[in-house]
Amino acid sequence: MSAIIEYMWVKIYIDQSGVEHFIPQFREDGTQQFWTDSENITPTKLLIVPISPKLAENMIQKKIPAASVPLTPYTFLLKPTDTVTAYWDNEITITNHFECETCGFTWQHTDASKWAECPRCGEKDTWSCMRCGTSNINNALVKKNNRGETNCPYCEIPYGLNRSIHLHRIQDIIENTDYVILVENRFKVIIRQHEVCVESL
């Protein structure tokens, strides 16, 4: 799984005739140009720009996760002696929350020692045993053994319980991509969607 790319870098340099040229990280067809592909070029500027809708579409066709988002572009003026690198750091956080099918309330259940219960209406999953016929078994009596199994608290011989789910666990995937510009011995810039951090080196 990869975090979604929303920015790309563009190197700008001036040739011997004084003509300005652009080297984008992603070509119009969605293919990527790596930073090292043009490391012999001395850029005068470095742009960090959002991905256009058409480019995002082409990147996705190349199996590169991309999105076009209205973000602020950034321009960095460079000295001829600067050693520059641009790259991204991906971070993916996976959490989950519950949704109650009875009242629709959503919340995060953080107490792993207890079965989830809707804080709004009190709904909870119900347990029953097909062997002894007991239904609506008190959740406080339902325990997992060391194999992760839930057995009937009333049957003398361990027998697995049936669970009727009324609280649905939903996985949340939070994707963050940090765009990093490193100018050796000068500064490091980290760009997040709505935040810019600058570190002096």
N, C-alpha and C positions, 0 to 999 in steps of 0.2 A: 504494500500500500504506500502511495506517495502523496505528500501534501500538494495542494493545488497551487500552480504558479500563476501569479497575478501581475508580476513585474518582469522586465527583462533589462539587460544592460545594452547600451549602444556606445561603441567606441567612435570617437571622431578624431581624425588626424588630417594633417595638411601635407600634400605631396610636394615634391621639389619645385613644381610649377605654381605653388601657392593655392592649389585647388583643394577644397575641403571634401573629405570622403567619410562615409558612414559604414561601420561594421556592426550590424545588429546581432544579438545573441541568437535570434530565431529568424530564419529567412521567411519570405512570404508564404512559402509552401508548408511551413510548420517544422522544417528540419532545423536542428540545432547546430550552431557554430560554437565550438568550445573556445574558452579564453586563450588556451595555449595555441590554437590555430593561427592566431595573429599576434603572438607575443613578440615578434620582431618589429611590430609597429609601435611608434611612440605617440600615444594619444595626447591631444591637447585638451580634450574634454571627455568626460564620461557622463552619459545620461542614464538615469534609471527611470524607465517609462512604463506605464501600464500597458497590458496586452490589449490589442484591438479586438473587436468582436470577430472579424474575419480570420485574424491570425489565431485566435483561441480555437476557432472551429477547425482550422487546418492542423493545429497542434494535437487536438483531440483525435483527429483521423490518424495521426502518427503515433497514437497511444501515449501522448505526453499530457498529463492532467493540467488543464489551463482554464482560466476564467477571465472574462473581460469585466473589470470593475472600475468605476470612476474614481481613480486614485490620483493623488498629487504627483506630478513628475518632478525629478530632481536633476540638477546639473552641477557637476563638479569640475572646476577649472584645475588643470594639472600643469605642473612644471616639467620641463624636458628631462629633469633628473629623477622624477618620481618613479618609483617601482610600485605598480598598482595591481591589485587582484580584486576581482568581484566574484562572489559566490553566494549560494543560499544555504541556510540551515533549515531542515524540515523537522517539525515536532508534531507528533500526533498523540492526542490524549483521548483515551477511551474511558468513558464513564457510563452510568446508566441511571434511569429514573423509572418510577412506576406510574401507571395510569389506571385509574379505577374505572371499571366498565359500568359501575352503577351510577356514579355521579359525575364522572369525567375529570375528576381532580387529578393533577399530576404533582409528584413530589419525589425527592430523593430519600431513600431509606438507607440510613447509615449505621444502624445498630444491627450488626450481623448475628447477635445473640438471640434475636427475636424474629419471628415471622412478620412480614410486612402487614400493616393495617392502615387503611385509608384514614388520614387525620381529619378529613371532613365528615364522612358519613359512617366510619367505623367498619366498612366492608373489609373482608379478608378472604383468603382462599379457604376452601372447606375440604375436610378429609373424611373418608369413609372406608370401612373394611368390608370386603365382599365375603370374607370367611364367616365372621360373627354377625354381620349385618348392622354393626354400629355405624351411624351416620352423624354428621356435624360434630366430629370429635374435637374437643377443646384444643386449640392450637398450642396451649401451654403444655399439653401432654405429648405433643408430636416432636420427637427428637430424632436427629440424624445419628446413626451409629458411625463407627470409625471407617466404614466403607461408603459413607454418604447415603445410606438407605434409611427410609422412614418406615418403621414397622408398627403394627397395631399395638397400642398400649394395653389392650384388653385380652388379646389372644395369648394363651400360654406358649404356643409354638410361634416363633416370629413369622409374621405374614405382612407383606407389603401393602401399604395404603394406596387408595385412589385419591388423586388430588383434583378438585374442581377449581380451575383458575378464574378468579375474578379481578385480580390485580396483575396487570400485564407489565413485565419488565421490558423496557425499551432501551436499546443501546444508543449512546450518544458518542459520535466521533467528532472531536474538535481538531481541526487541522490548522496549523500555524506555519507560515514560512517567513523566516527572517532573511532579508537581503543585506549582504555584508559587502562593504567597500573598504578595502584595506590599502592605505597608502603608507608604505614602510617608513618608519621613523617620523611620521607626521600625525596621522589620525586614523581612527577606525570608525566607520559609520554603520549602524545597524538600523535598517528600515523595516518597521512592521506596518500593518495596514493603516493605522492612524497614530503612529508614534515613531519618532526618530531619536536615536541615542547616539551621541558623539563621544568618543574616547580619545584623549590626547595620548600619543605614544612617545 
